[in-house]
Amino acid sequence: MEHGNALLLQVAVYFAAAVIAVMASHKLGLGSVAGYLLAGIAIGPWGLELIEQPEAIGNAFAIACATPRIAGIAFGHGDFSLAMGINAAPSTDGIVLHARCQVVIAAKAAGITPIDNVFLDIANIAGLAAETRQGKQLGYEGKACIHPNQVEPVNAVYTPTSEEVEYARELIAAFEQAVGEGKGAVAFRGRMIDSPIADIERIVLERARKAGL
């Protein structure tokens, strides 16, 4: 069950009955978003907002905070490109990347889960993996998938390797030893390590735990 939860958090493949994606566009104001989510019976216990219009990008943080029943927000780059008059623009650069960054920042600021945009070229697994790695570096905690063949490559990016897990454990152990000695930082493998860096590695260990590693 723990592993299954990890997959759900890491990859949004399809929305189950308990999850509704509410499209936040110029046609749907913040009051409507909150109203849909607070309705309960109509949409299930919690929601995942799809941010895909220029107005929604500009109000991403307000949308993310509209109600505590919003569990996460996802970036919809296809409709955003259309609204901007860009033909099939990728999310890896230009104005679409800028919007993609705004969505993940808003999610982090609101304390909810950011889900990266879909990758439309389902045959291009290498491209999918590259875009997923970029999204992970941006701070996204998962990526929406539109085909079953995309799930494994995306999970491979978000699941820590054994080397990453070992590094995280050793770094945290070194930092905690330093803290026990009354120090706020410590040199580890040539890097100066303090509390924020140790916390990043704790996230790695938590991902590994959820993946059953």
Secondary structure as a PSIPRED ss2 file (coil, helix, strand):
# PSIPRED VFORMAT (PSIPRED V4.0)

   1 M C   1.000  0.000  0.000
   2 E H   0.000  1.000  0.000
   3 H H   0.000  1.000  0.000
   4 G H   0.000  1.000  0.000
   5 N H   0.000  1.000  0.000
   6 A H   0.000  1.000  0.000
   7 L H   0.000  1.000  0.000
   8 L H   0.000  1.000  0.000
   9 L H   0.000  1.000  0.000
  10 Q H   0.000  1.000  0.000
  11 V E   0.000  0.000  1.000
  12 A E   0.000  0.000  1.000
  13 V C   1.000  0.000  0.000
  14 Y C   1.000  0.000  0.000
  15 F C   1.000  0.000  0.000
  16 A C   1.000  0.000  0.000
  17 A C   1.000  0.000  0.000
  18 A C   1.000  0.000  0.000
  19 V E   0.000  0.000  1.000
  20 I E   0.000  0.000  1.000
  21 A E   0.000  0.000  1.000
  22 V E   0.000  0.000  1.000
  23 M E   0.000  0.000  1.000
  24 A E   0.000  0.000  1.000
  25 S C   1.000  0.000  0.000
  26 H C   1.000  0.000  0.000
  27 K C   1.000  0.000  0.000
  28 L C   1.000  0.000  0.000
  29 G C   1.000  0.000  0.000
  30 L H   0.000  1.000  0.000
  31 G H   0.000  1.000  0.000
  32 S H   0.000  1.000  0.000
  33 V H   0.000  1.000  0.000
  34 A H   0.000  1.000  0.000
  35 G H   0.000  1.000  0.000
  36 Y H   0.000  1.000  0.000
  37 L H   0.000  1.000  0.000
  38 L H   0.000  1.000  0.000
  39 A H   0.000  1.000  0.000
  40 G C   1.000  0.000  0.000
  41 I C   1.000  0.000  0.000
  42 A C   1.000  0.000  0.000
  43 I C   1.000  0.000  0.000
  44 G C   1.000  0.000  0.000
  45 P C   1.000  0.000  0.000
  46 W E   0.000  0.000  1.000
  47 G E   0.000  0.000  1.000
  48 L E   0.000  0.000  1.000
  49 E E   0.000  0.000  1.000
  50 L E   0.000  0.000  1.000
  51 I E   0.000  0.000  1.000
  52 E C   1.000  0.000  0.000
  53 Q C   1.000  0.000  0.000
  54 P H   0.000  1.000  0.000
  55 E H   0.000  1.000  0.000
  56 A H   0.000  1.000  0.000
  57 I H   0.000  1.000  0.000
  58 G H   0.000  1.000  0.000
  59 N C   1.000  0.000  0.000
  60 A H   0.000  1.000  0.000
  61 F H   0.000  1.000  0.000
  62 A H   0.000  1.000  0.000
  63 I H   0.000  1.000  0.000
  64 A H   0.000  1.000  0.000
  65 C C   1.000  0.000  0.000
  66 A C   1.000  0.000  0.000
  67 T C   1.000  0.000  0.000
  68 P C   1.000  0.000  0.000
  69 R C   1.000  0.000  0.000
  70 I E   0.000  0.000  1.000
  71 A E   0.000  0.000  1.000
  72 G E   0.000  0.000  1.000
  73 I E   0.000  0.000  1.000
  74 A E   0.000  0.000  1.000
  75 F E   0.000  0.000  1.000
  76 G C   1.000  0.000  0.000
  77 H H   0.000  1.000  0.000
  78 G H   0.000  1.000  0.000
  79 D H   0.000  1.000  0.000
  80 F H   0.000  1.000  0.000
  81 S H   0.000  1.000  0.000
  82 L H   0.000  1.000  0.000
  83 A H   0.000  1.000  0.000
  84 M C   1.000  0.000  0.000
  85 G C   1.000  0.000  0.000
  86 I C   1.000  0.000  0.000
  87 N C   1.000  0.000  0.000
  88 A C   1.000  0.000  0.000
  89 A C   1.000  0.000  0.000
  90 P C   1.000  0.000  0.000
  91 S C   1.000  0.000  0.000
  92 T C   1.000  0.000  0.000
  93 D C   1.000  0.000  0.000
  94 G H   0.000  1.000  0.000
  95 I H   0.000  1.000  0.000
  96 V H   0.000  1.000  0.000
  97 L H   0.000  1.000  0.000
  98 H H   0.000  1.000  0.000
  99 A H   0.000  1.000  0.000
 100 R H   0.000  1.000  0.000
 101 C H   0.000  1.000  0.000
 102 Q H   0.000  1.000  0.000
 103 V H   0.000  1.000  0.000
 104 V H   0.000  1.000  0.000
 105 I H   0.000  1.000  0.000
 106 A H   0.000  1.000  0.000
 107 A H   0.000  1.000  0.000
 108 K H   0.000  1.000  0.000
 109 A H   0.000  1.000  0.000
 110 A H   0.000  1.000  0.000
 111 G C   1.000  0.000  0.000
 112 I C   1.000  0.000  0.000
 113 T E   0.000  0.000  1.000
 114 P E   0.000  0.000  1.000
 115 I E   0.000  0.000  1.000
 116 D E   0.000  0.000  1.000
 117 N C   1.000  0.000  0.000
 118 V C   1.000  0.000  0.000
 119 F C   1.000  0.000  0.000
 120 L C   1.000  0.000  0.000
 121 D C   1.000  0.000  0.000
 122 I C   1.000  0.000  0.000
 123 A C   1.000  0.000  0.000
 124 N C   1.000  0.000  0.000
 125 I H   0.000  1.000  0.000
 126 A H   0.000  1.000  0.000
 127 G H   0.000  1.000  0.000
 128 L H   0.000  1.000  0.000
 129 A H   0.000  1.000  0.000
 130 A H   0.000  1.000  0.000
 131 E H   0.000  1.000  0.000
 132 T H   0.000  1.000  0.000
 133 R H   0.000  1.000  0.000
 134 Q H   0.000  1.000  0.000
 135 G H   0.000  1.000  0.000
 136 K H   0.000  1.000  0.000
 137 Q H   0.000  1.000  0.000
 138 L H   0.000  1.000  0.000
 139 G C   1.000  0.000  0.000
 140 Y C   1.000  0.000  0.000
 141 E C   1.000  0.000  0.000
 142 G C   1.000  0.000  0.000
 143 K E   0.000  0.000  1.000
 144 A E   0.000  0.000  1.000
 145 C C   1.000  0.000  0.000
 146 I C   1.000  0.000  0.000
 147 H C   1.000  0.000  0.000
 148 P H   0.000  1.000  0.000
 149 N H   0.000  1.000  0.000
 150 Q H   0.000  1.000  0.000
 151 V H   0.000  1.000  0.000
 152 E H   0.000  1.000  0.000
 153 P H   0.000  1.000  0.000
 154 V H   0.000  1.000  0.000
 155 N H   0.000  1.000  0.000
 156 A H   0.000  1.000  0.000
 157 V H   0.000  1.000  0.000
 158 Y H   0.000  1.000  0.000
 159 T C   1.000  0.000  0.000
 160 P C   1.000  0.000  0.000
 161 T C   1.000  0.000  0.000
 162 S H   0.000  1.000  0.000
 163 E H   0.000  1.000  0.000
 164 E H   0.000  1.000  0.000
 165 V H   0.000  1.000  0.000
 166 E H   0.000  1.000  0.000
 167 Y H   0.000  1.000  0.000
 168 A H   0.000  1.000  0.000
 169 R H   0.000  1.000  0.000
 170 E H   0.000  1.000  0.000
 171 L H   0.000  1.000  0.000
 172 I H   0.000  1.000  0.000
 173 A H   0.000  1.000  0.000
 174 A H   0.000  1.000  0.000
 175 F H   0.000  1.000  0.000
 176 E H   0.000  1.000  0.000
 177 Q H   0.000  1.000  0.000
 178 A H   0.000  1.000  0.000
 179 V H   0.000  1.000  0.000
 180 G H   0.000  1.000  0.000
 181 E C   1.000  0.000  0.000
 182 G C   1.000  0.000  0.000
 183 K C   1.000  0.000  0.000
 184 G C   1.000  0.000  0.000
 185 A C   1.000  0.000  0.000
 186 V E   0.000  0.000  1.000
 187 A E   0.000  0.000  1.000
 188 F E   0.000  0.000  1.000
 189 R C   1.000  0.000  0.000
 190 G C   1.000  0.000  0.000
 191 R E   0.000  0.000  1.000
 192 M E   0.000  0.000  1.000
 193 I E   0.000  0.000  1.000
 194 D C   1.000  0.000  0.000
 195 S H   0.000  1.000  0.000
 196 P H   0.000  1.000  0.000
 197 I H   0.000  1.000  0.000
 198 A H   0.000  1.000  0.000
 199 D H   0.000  1.000  0.000
 200 I H   0.000  1.000  0.000
 201 E H   0.000  1.000  0.000
 202 R H   0.000  1.000  0.000
 203 I H   0.000  1.000  0.000
 204 V H   0.000  1.000  0.000
 205 L H   0.000  1.000  0.000
 206 E H   0.000  1.000  0.000
 207 R H   0.000  1.000  0.000
 208 A H   0.000  1.000  0.000
 209 R H   0.000  1.000  0.000
 210 K H   0.000  1.000  0.000
 211 A C   1.000  0.000  0.000
 212 G C   1.000  0.000  0.000
 213 L C   1.000  0.000  0.000
